[in-house]
Amino acid sequence: MAKIEVKGTSITMVSGGVDDYISLTDIARYKDSDHTDDIIRNWLRNRNTLEFLGIWEQLNNPAFNPVEFDGIRMQAGLNSFTLTPKRWIEATRATGITSKAGRYGGTYAHKDIAFEFASWVSVEFKLYLIKEFQRLKETERDQLGWDIRRNLSKINYRIHTDAIKTQLIPPQLTPQQTNLIYASEADLLNMALFGKTAAQWRDDNPGNTGNIRDEANAAQLVCLANLETLNAHFIHQGLAQTQRLALLNQTAIVQMKLLLADVGVQRLQGKQP
């Protein structure tokens, strides 16, 4: 949840997964803080609003009920016609507008719809709202970039401390090992990175309830993710399993050495170009 200030009005936003939802109640408060529900209902009963909402739902919501929507749309314009957010959601299975209870309760809408509502309230307010929304998104992206760099630096610090305790460079497989056929592609990757299968690891670690990957350190997990992608590429190329194992093992050795290099940490921290 986040808040932005728009022309002296505090606007609440919540994340709905990949999308942001903005409080229509807060936007309506800019126009009349004592009658926010009435403002939203008046907007909903407008024919142009319903046309916009219907198109948005059809484009973004597979569960939208077009039959119920047509019935509501036909009533638009009648003096007796009223529409609340709750009725709209329940009748049409709409997802673009939601109602929340509790401390931050009120009517929320997907940003596309919220901007449309803001335009109905005040064109000037809409422009300021979009500006502040974009500013917030830019700040979040900058913060995300900082968090990624910070966490990667922590990972690399962990790599260097772990290097004192354990041998992180994968062992180079013998020709006999690369000629063996393994039961799954997962074990192929295990052999390439750890030098043993999951079963062999369990035999070496009796009583351990985890598995070989549970015990992997940060560097090995990063390398493993890269090997998975590379293995998929090799499979599409039609390479035999023994060929793929040898290539993946060589790659794992090179990548682990690079991950342990001090210059890599310095670059992640922005100390070197």
MITORDREN-418361 format. One line per field, with one value per residue: residue number from 1; z negated, x, y of N, C-alpha, C in turn. Coordinates in steps of 0.1 Angstrom, whole numbers, always signed. Layout:
# MITORDREN-418361
num = (NUM|...)
nup = (Z|...)
neast = (X|...)
nnorth = (Y|...)
caup = (Z|...)
caeast = (X|...)
canorth = (Y|...)
cup = (Z|...)
ceast = (X|...)
cnorth = (Y|...)
# end
This chain:
# MITORDREN-418361
num = (1|2|3|4|5|6|7|8|9|10|11|12|13|14|15|16|17|18|19|20|21|22|23|24|25|26|27|28|29|30|31|32|33|34|35|36|37|38|39|40|41|42|43|44|45|46|47|48|49|50|51|52|53|54|55|56|57|58|59|60|61|62|63|64|65|66|67|68|69|70|71|72|73|74|75|76|77|78|79|80|81|82|83|84|85|86|87|88|89|90|91|92|93|94|95|96|97|98|99|100|101|102|103|104|105|106|107|108|109|110|111|112|113|114|115|116|117|118|119|120|121|122|123|124|125|126|127|128|129|130|131|132|133|134|135|136|137|138|139|140|141|142|143|144|145|146|147|148|149|150|151|152|153|154|155|156|157|158|159|160|161|162|163|164|165|166|167|168|169|170|171|172|173|174|175|176|177|178|179|180|181|182|183|184|185|186|187|188|189|190|191|192|193|194|195|196|197|198|199|200|201|202|203|204|205|206|207|208|209|210|211|212|213|214|215|216|217|218|219|220|221|222|223|224|225|226|227|228|229|230|231|232|233|234|235|236|237|238|239|240|241|242|243|244|245|246|247|248|249|250|251|252|253|254|255|256|257|258|259|260|261|262|263|264|265|266|267|268|269|270|271|272|273)
nup = (+0|+7|+6|+22|+26|+40|+51|+24|+15|+1|+16|+18|+28|+38|+44|+68|+74|+104|+111|+103|+80|+74|+50|+55|+37|+23|+44|+50|+27|+31|+45|+30|-3|-20|-6|+8|+16|+30|+52|+66|+72|+89|+110|+119|+129|+153|+188|+206|+189|+182|+207|+211|+189|+195|+219|+210|+191|+208|+223|+204|+186|+185|+172|+172|+172|+199|+205|+182|+181|+205|+197|+176|+189|+207|+190|+183|+182|+175|+152|+129|+126|+108|+96|+78|+67|+55|+66|+93|+94|+83|+101|+127|+124|+124|+124|+124|+107|+72|+38|+6|-29|-63|-77|-56|-39|-12|+22|+48|+79|+109|+123|+149|+149|+127|+135|+154|+139|+124|+143|+148|+124|+122|+147|+144|+119|+126|+143|+125|+108|+125|+129|+103|+98|+117|+108|+84|+93|+106|+85|+71|+89|+90|+63|+63|+80|+64|+43|+55|+63|+37|+25|+42|+36|+10|+14|+28|+8|-10|+6|+6|-22|-25|-9|-25|-40|-24|+6|+34|+62|+88|+92|+119|+141|+147|+177|+175|+158|+173|+192|+181|+178|+166|+144|+146|+159|+139|+123|+140|+141|+114|+113|+130|+116|+88|+88|+82|+79|+68|+53|+46|+30|+8|-2|-11|-31|-55|-74|-70|-62|-41|-7|+20|+32|+14|-4|+10|+16|+20|+43|+58|+63|+80|+102|+108|+118|+142|+155|+160|+179|+200|+204|+215|+239|+251|+254|+273|+294|+299|+287|+274|+242|+228|+240|+233|+205|+202|+213|+196|+171|+176|+180|+155|+138|+148|+144|+116|+107|+117|+102|+78|+80|+70|+85|+97|+76|+70|+94|+92|+70|+81|+82|+102|+137)
neast = (+8|+5|+8|+0|+3|-20|-27|-32|-47|-48|-41|-48|-31|-31|-15|-25|-13|+1|-9|-19|-42|-63|-76|-109|-126|-109|-102|-127|-131|-117|-134|-158|-157|-176|-195|-187|-195|-219|-209|-194|-214|-230|-212|-210|-236|-236|-239|-217|-197|-204|-201|-173|-164|-174|-161|-135|-135|-142|-119|-100|-109|-117|-138|-159|-194|-212|-239|-254|-242|-252|-279|-277|-267|-287|-305|-293|-294|-321|-342|-347|-326|-300|-267|-245|-211|-209|-231|-225|-202|-210|-231|-219|-195|-172|-138|-123|-131|-131|-143|-133|-131|-126|-97|-84|-106|-130|-139|-120|-102|-88|-59|-63|-91|-94|-81|-98|-121|-110|-107|-134|-141|-123|-104|-80|-72|-69|-46|-26|-27|-19|+8|+19|+15|+32|+56|+58|+60|+85|+102|+98|+109|+136|+142|+139|+159|+181|+177|+182|+209|+220|+212|+225|+251|+252|+248|+272|+290|+284|+292|+320|+325|+316|+334|+356|+349|+341|+346|+339|+342|+331|+338|+358|+344|+350|+358|+344|+323|+308|+298|+279|+244|+218|+189|+172|+168|+172|+190|+211|+219|+226|+248|+265|+270|+274|+287|+276|+247|+213|+205|+230|+240|+222|+229|+254|+247|+232|+202|+197|+171|+166|+175|+199|+199|+187|+208|+225|+246|+244|+258|+259|+232|+226|+243|+231|+206|+214|+225|+203|+188|+207|+209|+184|+186|+206|+193|+173|+190|+196|+216|+234|+229|+253|+270|+259|+262|+290|+295|+280|+292|+317|+309|+298|+321|+336|+318|+314|+340|+341|+321|+332|+352|+368|+365|+340|+323|+329|+320|+293|+287|+291|+316|+334|+335)
nnorth = (-12|+22|+58|+89|+124|+146|+176|+185|+164|+132|+102|+69|+39|+5|-26|-50|-75|-77|-53|-19|-5|+22|+44|+53|+65|+82|+100|+110|+125|+148|+163|+165|+159|+150|+135|+112|+86|+92|+106|+87|+69|+85|+88|+62|+57|+70|+68|+69|+62|+36|+24|+26|+11|-14|-21|-21|-43|-64|-65|-72|-90|-123|-135|-118|-108|-105|-105|-96|-71|-59|-56|-38|-16|-9|+3|+27|+62|+65|+81|+68|+50|+37|+29|+10|+4|-21|-35|-35|-50|-75|-82|-83|-96|-81|-70|-48|-28|-26|-33|-24|-32|-21|-5|+9|+11|+13|+23|+10|+12|-2|+13|+24|+28|+44|+67|+76|+81|+102|+121|+127|+138|+160|+175|+188|+178|+151|+152|+160|+138|+117|+125|+124|+97|+85|+95|+82|+55|+56|+61|+37|+19|+27|+22|-6|-13|-6|-24|-48|-46|-44|-68|-86|-80|-88|-116|-122|-116|-136|-157|-155|-158|-184|-197|-201|-222|-243|-262|-246|-247|-266|-301|-314|-336|-371|-390|-414|-408|-389|-405|-420|-427|-408|-407|-385|-352|-334|-346|-346|-320|-318|-334|-320|-296|-303|-327|-351|-373|-368|-390|-401|-380|-382|-407|-400|-383|-394|-393|-366|-345|-329|-320|-323|-298|-281|-277|-262|-233|-197|-189|-213|-217|-196|-202|-227|-219|-207|-229|-244|-230|-230|-258|-263|-250|-265|-290|-283|-280|-306|-320|-348|-365|-371|-353|-329|-330|-329|-303|-287|-291|-280|-254|-248|-248|-227|-205|-205|-199|-173|-161|-160|-142|-112|-89|-91|-86|-60|-47|-52|-36|-12|+0|-3|+2)
caup = (+0|+8|+6|+28|+23|+52|+48|+11|+12|+0|+25|+14|+38|+34|+55|+71|+82|+114|+114|+92|+78|+68|+43|+60|+26|+21|+55|+48|+16|+36|+50|+18|-12|-27|+2|+17|+22|+40|+64|+73|+78|+100|+121|+124|+137|+166|+199|+211|+179|+184|+220|+208|+180|+202|+228|+202|+186|+219|+227|+193|+176|+192|+164|+172|+177|+209|+205|+172|+185|+214|+190|+169|+199|+212|+180|+182|+187|+169|+140|+118|+126|+99|+96|+67|+70|+51|+75|+105|+92|+82|+113|+139|+121|+128|+116|+125|+95|+60|+26|-6|-42|-72|-79|-43|-31|-2|+35|+55|+93|+117|+126|+161|+146|+117|+142|+161|+129|+120|+154|+147|+113|+126|+157|+138|+109|+133|+148|+114|+103|+133|+127|+90|+99|+125|+99|+74|+100|+109|+72|+68|+98|+85|+51|+67|+85|+53|+35|+63|+61|+23|+23|+49|+29|-1|+19|+31|-5|-14|+14|+1|-35|-23|-3|-35|-47|-15|+19|+42|+76|+91|+97|+133|+142|+155|+189|+170|+152|+183|+201|+174|+181|+154|+144|+149|+163|+127|+118|+150|+136|+101|+116|+136|+106|+75|+90|+77|+81|+56|+45|+40|+19|-3|-7|-18|-42|-61|-84|-65|-56|-29|+5|+24|+36|+1|-10|+19|+12|+29|+56|+65|+68|+92|+112|+112|+127|+155|+162|+164|+192|+210|+208|+224|+252|+256|+257|+285|+304|+302|+282|+266|+228|+224|+245|+225|+192|+202|+215|+184|+161|+179|+177|+140|+133|+152|+137|+101|+106|+119|+91|+66|+82|+63|+95|+99|+65|+72|+104|+87|+61|+89|+80|+114|+149)
caeast = (+0|+12|+0|+6|-4|-24|-34|-36|-56|-41|-47|-43|-30|-28|-11|-33|-5|+9|-16|-22|-56|-63|-89|-119|-131|-100|-103|-140|-129|-112|-146|-167|-153|-188|-205|-179|-203|-228|-201|-190|-226|-234|-203|-213|-249|-234|-238|-204|-189|-207|-195|-159|-162|-177|-150|-123|-137|-141|-105|-91|-115|-124|-150|-169|-207|-217|-254|-258|-238|-262|-291|-275|-264|-300|-312|-285|-301|-334|-341|-348|-315|-289|-258|-235|-200|-212|-241|-218|-192|-217|-239|-211|-182|-162|-126|-117|-135|-132|-146|-126|-136|-115|-90|-82|-117|-135|-139|-108|-103|-76|-54|-70|-104|-92|-77|-110|-129|-104|-110|-148|-141|-115|-93|-67|-68|-64|-32|-17|-27|-10|+21|+24|+16|+44|+68|+59|+65|+99|+109|+98|+119|+149|+144|+140|+173|+190|+176|+188|+223|+223|+211|+235|+263|+251|+251|+286|+297|+281|+300|+333|+327|+314|+346|+365|+344|+338|+351|+328|+344|+326|+349|+357|+339|+358|+351|+335|+311|+300|+292|+267|+230|+211|+175|+164|+175|+176|+203|+221|+224|+232|+262|+273|+273|+278|+295|+269|+233|+205|+206|+244|+241|+214|+237|+265|+242|+221|+195|+193|+157|+166|+180|+211|+197|+184|+221|+233|+248|+238|+265|+255|+219|+227|+249|+222|+196|+220|+227|+189|+186|+217|+206|+172|+192|+213|+183|+167|+200|+197|+229|+232|+230|+267|+276|+254|+268|+303|+295|+274|+302|+327|+303|+297|+334|+339|+309|+317|+352|+338|+313|+341|+362|+365|+361|+326|+316|+331|+311|+279|+286|+292|+329|+341|+326)
canorth = (+0|+35|+70|+100|+137|+152|+189|+186|+153|+120|+92|+55|+29|-9|-35|-61|-84|-69|-40|-10|-1|+35|+47|+62|+72|+94|+109|+117|+134|+160|+171|+167|+149|+145|+127|+104|+75|+97|+110|+75|+63|+93|+85|+49|+57|+77|+59|+69|+55|+22|+19|+25|+0|-26|-24|-25|-56|-74|-66|-76|-100|-133|-139|-107|-113|-95|-104|-87|-58|-53|-53|-26|-5|-5|+12|+39|+73|+66|+88|+58|+41|+39|+18|+11|-4|-35|-41|-36|-61|-88|-86|-85|-102|-71|-70|-34|-20|-35|-26|-29|-28|-20|+8|+15|+7|+23|+18|+11|+8|-3|+27|+28|+32|+55|+79|+80|+87|+114|+131|+131|+147|+173|+172|+192|+168|+139|+154|+159|+124|+109|+129|+119|+82|+82|+98|+71|+43|+58|+59|+23|+12|+31|+14|-20|-15|-6|-36|-59|-45|-47|-83|-93|-78|-98|-129|-123|-116|-150|-166|-154|-164|-199|-203|-205|-235|-254|-262|-242|-249|-280|-310|-318|-350|-380|-396|-425|-401|-383|-416|-426|-422|-404|-409|-373|-340|-327|-352|-342|-307|-320|-339|-309|-286|-308|-338|-363|-372|-366|-403|-402|-371|-388|-417|-394|-375|-401|-386|-353|-345|-320|-326|-317|-283|-274|-274|-254|-219|-187|-190|-225|-216|-187|-210|-237|-213|-205|-242|-249|-223|-235|-271|-263|-246|-277|-300|-279|-282|-320|-326|-360|-362|-371|-340|-318|-330|-324|-289|-280|-292|-270|-240|-246|-245|-213|-196|-205|-191|-159|-156|-159|-132|-99|-79|-92|-80|-46|-43|-52|-25|+1|+5|-4|+3)
cup = (+0|+9|+14|+25|+37|+49|+34|+6|+11|+7|+22|+27|+32|+46|+56|+78|+91|+117|+101|+92|+70|+62|+50|+49|+23|+32|+54|+37|+20|+40|+38|+8|-20|-19|+12|+24|+33|+53|+72|+79|+90|+112|+127|+132|+150|+177|+205|+202|+181|+197|+218|+200|+187|+212|+221|+197|+197|+224|+217|+184|+183|+185|+165|+178|+186|+209|+195|+175|+195|+207|+182|+178|+204|+203|+178|+188|+181|+156|+127|+116|+116|+99|+86|+72|+66|+61|+88|+105|+92|+94|+125|+137|+125|+118|+116|+114|+83|+48|+14|-19|-51|-72|-66|-34|-21|+11|+42|+70|+99|+121|+139|+158|+136|+125|+150|+151|+125|+131|+153|+135|+116|+135|+151|+128|+115|+137|+136|+108|+112|+131|+114|+91|+107|+116|+89|+81|+103|+96|+69|+77|+94|+72|+54|+72|+74|+45|+42|+61|+47|+20|+30|+42|+16|+3|+22|+18|-11|-7|+9|-13|-34|-17|-13|-40|-37|-2|+29|+57|+79|+96|+112|+134|+151|+167|+185|+165|+163|+192|+194|+178|+168|+155|+148|+153|+150|+122|+128|+145|+122|+104|+121|+126|+93|+76|+84|+79|+67|+47|+39|+29|+7|-10|-16|-30|-49|-73|-81|-58|-44|-17|+9|+27|+24|-5|-2|+14|+23|+43|+65|+71|+80|+104|+118|+121|+141|+162|+167|+178|+203|+214|+217|+238|+259|+261|+271|+297|+307|+297|+273|+251|+223|+228|+236|+211|+192|+204|+203|+173|+163|+176|+162|+134|+136|+145|+122|+99|+107|+108|+79|+68|+76|+73|+98|+88|+66|+83|+99|+78|+68|+87|+92|+126|+155)
ceast = (+9|+3|+7|-3|-7|-32|-40|-45|-47|-48|-40|-42|-26|-24|-20|-25|+4|+3|-18|-36|-55|-76|-98|-125|-122|-101|-116|-139|-124|-123|-155|-164|-165|-197|-197|-186|-212|-221|-198|-203|-231|-225|-207|-226|-248|-232|-224|-194|-191|-201|-180|-156|-164|-166|-138|-124|-136|-127|-96|-96|-123|-137|-161|-182|-213|-233|-259|-254|-248|-275|-289|-273|-277|-308|-305|-293|-315|-332|-341|-335|-304|-280|-247|-223|-202|-221|-233|-208|-199|-225|-230|-198|-170|-150|-119|-120|-136|-137|-139|-132|-123|-109|-88|-94|-121|-136|-126|-110|-89|-72|-61|-83|-103|-89|-90|-120|-124|-107|-124|-149|-135|-104|-80|-62|-62|-49|-22|-16|-18|+5|+27|+24|+29|+57|+70|+65|+80|+107|+109|+108|+133|+152|+146|+155|+183|+190|+183|+203|+228|+223|+221|+249|+263|+254|+266|+295|+296|+290|+314|+335|+325|+327|+356|+362|+343|+344|+339|+330|+340|+338|+347|+354|+349|+351|+341|+322|+302|+294|+280|+254|+223|+196|+167|+173|+180|+189|+214|+227|+231|+247|+271|+278|+280|+287|+289|+254|+226|+206|+220|+246|+233|+222|+249|+260|+230|+215|+191|+180|+156|+171|+193|+210|+194|+197|+230|+234|+243|+245|+261|+241|+218|+232|+239|+211|+201|+222|+213|+186|+195|+213|+194|+177|+198|+204|+176|+177|+202|+209|+225|+234|+244|+274|+272|+260|+282|+304|+290|+284|+313|+322|+302|+310|+338|+331|+311|+330|+349|+330|+321|+351|+358|+360|+346|+318|+318|+322|+297|+277|+288|+306|+338|+331|+323)
cnorth = (+12|+46|+81|+113|+143|+165|+189|+174|+140|+109|+79|+46|+15|-17|-47|-72|-76|-56|-32|-6|+12|+38|+57|+71|+84|+104|+117|+127|+147|+170|+175|+156|+143|+136|+119|+93|+80|+101|+98|+69|+72|+91|+72|+48|+64|+67|+58|+61|+40|+16|+17|+13|-14|-30|-28|-39|-67|-76|-73|-87|-111|-138|-129|-113|-103|-94|-95|-73|-51|-49|-40|-14|+0|+4|+25|+51|+75|+73|+79|+49|+46|+26|+20|+2|-19|-42|-44|-49|-75|-92|-90|-93|-94|-72|-56|-25|-30|-26|-32|-24|-26|-6|+16|+11|+17|+16|+21|+7|+7|+11|+32|+35|+44|+68|+85|+87|+101|+125|+136|+141|+161|+169|+177|+182|+155|+140|+153|+145|+115|+112|+124|+103|+78|+84|+87|+58|+44|+56|+45|+15|+15|+23|+0|-23|-15|-18|-48|-58|-48|-61|-91|-92|-87|-112|-132|-123|-130|-160|-167|-160|-180|-205|-207|-219|-246|-252|-258|-245|-264|-288|-313|-333|-358|-385|-406|-419|-395|-393|-423|-419|-420|-405|-397|-362|-332|-333|-349|-329|-309|-325|-328|-299|-292|-321|-351|-361|-370|-378|-404|-392|-376|-399|-412|-386|-382|-393|-372|-353|-337|-328|-318|-302|-275|-269|-265|-239|-210|-188|-202|-224|-207|-195|-221|-231|-211|-218|-247|-243|-228|-249|-272|-259|-258|-288|-296|-280|-297|-327|-338|-356|-362|-358|-329|-318|-325|-308|-281|-280|-281|-256|-237|-242|-231|-203|-194|-197|-176|-153|-153|-147|-118|-89|-79|-85|-65|-40|-42|-40|-11|+7|+5|-3|-10)
# end
